[in-house]
Amino acid sequence: MNDEVFWQAVAASVALATAVSTAVAWIVGSWARNRSRTEADWAFTVRARVVQIGPFAETEGTHGHIRVEGTLANAGDATAFRLTLSSSSGRSGLTTRINSPTSAYQQHDWLAVVRPGESVDYWAEVPPGDWSDLVITLDWIATPTRLKKHLQFELKPSEFRPDPTSIDE
């Protein structure tokens, strides 16, 4: 083997080792950054009851409708932006408490910001026959907001509570 071939082999080995170590460092760095990224996470309560008045009372006769209420709390370590709530029944909303002596509530179509540790109340209404099909979907934009990355959390109340119309009073 002459010197020229030897040094070409050394140069090729160094180039290959540099490329492999750069790729490994980039992969590990990307994984570590993604792993430690902050995220909003949701804790919730679910309450359900039969209501005799409201939008479904006329169409459902004397059975009224089921109203699901609860609290959603941002239990994560990141702020949730442009929070919206929808339900498979089409009737749902977000409410916040107004600081007043009467503890009144304010209705919202969406909330601009929900910081870690903050909570918001929600509601959804569904005809009695649709209880098991009700799905409540929470949608928000994760940081950084310039990427417009929408995240969703789905809640199916029937997995946590029995059908309120089947409970004897």
N, C-alpha and C positions, 0 to 999 in steps of 0.2 A: 504494500500500500504506500503510495507516495504522499508527500506532505499536503499537496493540493486537495486530494480526495479526503484526507483526514480532517482538514480544516473546514471543508464543505459539510462533512457529517456533523462536526461540532456546531457549526452555525445553524444547521437544520434542527439539531436537537435543542439548542437554546431557543430558537424561534418557536418550536413546538411547545416546549416547557413554559415559555412566556404566555403563549396563547391559552394553554390549558389552565394555568394559574389565574390568569385574568378572568376567564369564563367562570371558574369556580368562585372567585372572590365576588364577582358580580351577582351570581346566583345566591350566594349566602347573604350578601348585603341586601338584596331585594327581599328575600325571605324574612330577614330580621326586621326590616322596616315595615313590612306588611303585617308581621306577627304582633308588633307592638303598637299598631295603629289604634287610635281611639275610636270607639263606636257607641252609638246610642243603643240601649237595650231596654226592654220594657217589662215592667212588673204590672200586674193588673188585678182588679177585683171584679167579680161578676155577680150581679143581683138580677133576678127576673121575677116578674109578677104579672098577673092578669089585670088588665085595665078595662073597665066597661065603657069608657068614653074615648073618643079619638077617631082617627081616620079610618080604622078598620071596623069600628063598632057597627056602622050602618050596613056594611057588606057582609059581616060575619054573624049577624043576628045578636043573640043575647050573650054569646061567648066573649065578646069584646076582642081584645088583642093582647099580645104579650109585649111588655116593655122591658127591655134589658138595659140596666144602668150599671155604671161602675166607675172606677178610677184607673187611669193609666199613669204610671210614674216612670220617668226616665231614670232607670237604675244603672245606666251605662256611664261611661266616662267621657262622652262627647255630646255636643249640642245637636239637636235635631232641628232642621230648618224646614219651613213650609210644610207643616204637619197637616195632613188631611185624613178624614175618616169616612169610609163608605161601608155600605152593607149590601148583602145580596137582596134584601127586601126593598132597598131604595130609600128607606126613611131612617136617617141617622144624623148625629151631630156631635159637636164638641161644645162643652160649656166650661166656663171658668167662674170662680167665685169672685164677686165684687166686694172689696173691703168696705162694708157698711154694717150698721147695726142690725139690718134685716137679713144679712147673709144671702143677698140676692145672687142670681146667676146671670151671666151674659152668654148668649148663644153665638157660636162662631162657625163659619163655613171652613175656615182654616186658621192655623196659628203660625205666625212668622217664626217664632223661636221657642223651643222648650229645652231649657238648660238641664244638665245633670242634677238630679235631686228634685226637680220641679214635677208637678203632677197636673193633670187635666181630667175633668170628668167627661164621660161619653154616654150616649144613649142610642138605642136602636129599637124600632118597633116592627113587629112581624105578626101576620095573622096566625092563629093557633095551629093550623095545619102545617105551617112552614117552619116550626121550631127547630126540627132536626136539620133543616137545610140552611139555617141562618149562618152566614159567615161575615164577620166584621173585619175589614181590612184597614190597617193603618199604613199610611204612605208618608215618607219624609225624604228630604234631600240630605245626604251625608256630606261631611266636610272632605275636601274643599268644595265649596258650593259652585265654583266656576266649572266643575266637571259635570254638574247636574246629574249626579249619580243617585237615582231613586232607589230606595230600599223599602221593603214591605214586611209587615208582620200581620199574620192572619190569626184570628181568634174565632173559635167555634164554640159558642156558649153551651151548646148541648153536651159537650164533652166534660163540662164542669158542673152543670146543674141539670136536674131532671126537668121534664116538661112541666111548667107551672100549672097547666090545665089538667094534668093527671094527678095532682096532689089534692087529697081530700082535706077540706077545711073544717 
